Amino acid sequence: MEGLRRGIGWPTVAVVLTCAALVMIPEVSSTRFIVGGNMGWTTNFNYTVWAQGKHFYNGDWLFFVYDRNQMNVLEVNSTDYDACNSDHPVHNWTTGAGRDVVPLNVTRDYYFISGKGFCYGGMKVAVHVENPPPPPVAAPVKSGSTRFTFRAQIVVPAAFAIAALWDSFLQLAV
């Protein structure tokens, strides 16, 4: 117990090493789109206009919020989308809660309608899912900043590792 009071302790070392590892991992992001924004999945709304100008990328999500007692979320092909035909959906995303999440995990066109006649009232949306753009290219490294880059990428994590080993050695010695 005395060793834990003098040193920084294993929990602290674990947190520091986890933070150091997370800093080195590149950021991955996806977007959850609430279909229709504040209006949600409802009639008398133009979802074509809502989808315009938005970029849907592989890994994003569509979140449908609607009246669960009346409406549903059906994925259909383009022909059934144009005709508002809900007889043969590709997938029925309706879970019964009125809060349905659809993963956009394939690069392609997706077509969604609400059956029970609501499609004729405008409840249909088509989205084109594409691969995310490549990450931005890093600016060329100037010769004066090489030391800082080396220090940030190698020396700092190495210092954390050495500190963790030293702490564990001190705890074993006590």
N, C-alpha and C positions, 0 to 999 in steps of 0.2 A: 504494500500500500504506500509505503514511503517513496518508492521509486516512481509511482504514478504522480505523486504530489510534486516531485522535483522536475520530472520530465514533462513533455507535452502529451504523452499517452497515445495509445493505439487508436482510439476514436478520432483524435485530432489528425493523426498521421493518415488515417484512411480518408478523411474528408479532404485533406490537402492533396493527396495523390489522385483522388477522384476528380477534384477540380482541375488539377493539372492535365489529366487525361481528357477531360471534356473540352478544355481550351484548345487542344490539338486536333479535335475531331471537327471536320468541316460541317457547316450548318446545312441541315436538310429541312425544307419547309414544304408544307402543303396547305391548301386553302379549303376551308369549309364554306361553301356558298349556301346561304339561305335562299331557296328558290322563291323569287318574287320579292325579296327584301322584306320590308316591314309588312307588306300585304300578305305574304305567305302564298300557299297553293290554294287559290280561290278562283271564282268566276269573275268575268268582266275585267280581266287584267291582260295586258299584252306581254306575254313572256318572250316573244321574239325580240321586242325592244329591250326588255330586261337583259337578255343574253348578249345583245350586241355590244361590242367593245370590251367584253370580258374575255380573258384568256383562261381556258380550262386546260390544266396540265395533268398528265398521268400522275396519279397519287392524290389528286384533289378529291373532294367529297361534295355531293349535293345533299342538302338537308331540306326535306319537304315537311312543312308544317301546315296542317289542315284539319277540318272537321272530320273526325274519324267515323262518325255515324253516317256520313253521307258520301264522302269522296274516297278515292284510292289513288295509288301511284302504279301505273303499268308501263313497263318498257315494251315498246313495239318496234317493228321495222318501219322503214320510211314510207312504204305504201300504206300501211295501216295508220301511220301518223297523219298522212295527208287526208285520208278518208275518215279519220276519227273512229276507226274500227278497233274495238277492244275484245273481239271474239277470240283471238289467238295471240296473247301477249308473249313476248320473248321471256319476260320475267315479271312476276308480280311482287313489287317491293313493299306492298302494304303489310304492315305488322299488326294493325289494329289499334295502335296507340295514337295515330295522327302525327307522329314524329318519326319519319322514316329517313334513314341515311343511306345514300347510294354511293359506293366507292367508284371512282372513275379510274380504274386500274388497267385499262386497255386503251391504246391510242386508236380511236375510231370515232364515228358519229353515234351519238346516243339520242333516242327519241322516246319521250315520255308523254303520256296522256292520262287523263282521269276518265274512267269509264262512267257508266250509268248516265250517259248523255251530257256530262259536264264538259267534255272535250269541245262540243259545239259552242259552249259558252266561253271558249278561249283557254281552257285548262289543258294546254299542250306546250311543251318546250323541247327544242332540239339544241344539243350542244355538240361542238366539235372538240374532241380531246386530242391534244398534241403532246409530244415530248417536251419537257422543260428546256429552256434555252441553255446553252453551255455556260458554265460559270465565267465571269469576266477574266480576261487575261491579265495577269499581274504586270505591273509596270516594271521596266527593266531596273535591275538593282544597280545603284551607283556604287562605285568602288569604296566610297567613304562609309556607306551604311552596311557593308558586309559584316563587320564585327558585331553590330547590333542584332542583325538577323541571326547570326550564329549563336550569339548569347541568348536570344529569346527562344530559339528552337532547340538548342542542345544544352547549354549550360544551366539554364533555370530548371528544367525538369531533372537534370542530373543532380543539382543541388538539393532538390526535394527528395530524391531517392537516397542520397548520402545522409541527409538529415534523418530520414526514416530509419535507415540502418543503424545510425549512431544511437538513436533513441531506443531501438530494440536492444542494442548491445548494453546500454546503461540499465535497462530494466532487467536484463538477465544477470547482470553483475551484482544487483542488489539482493 
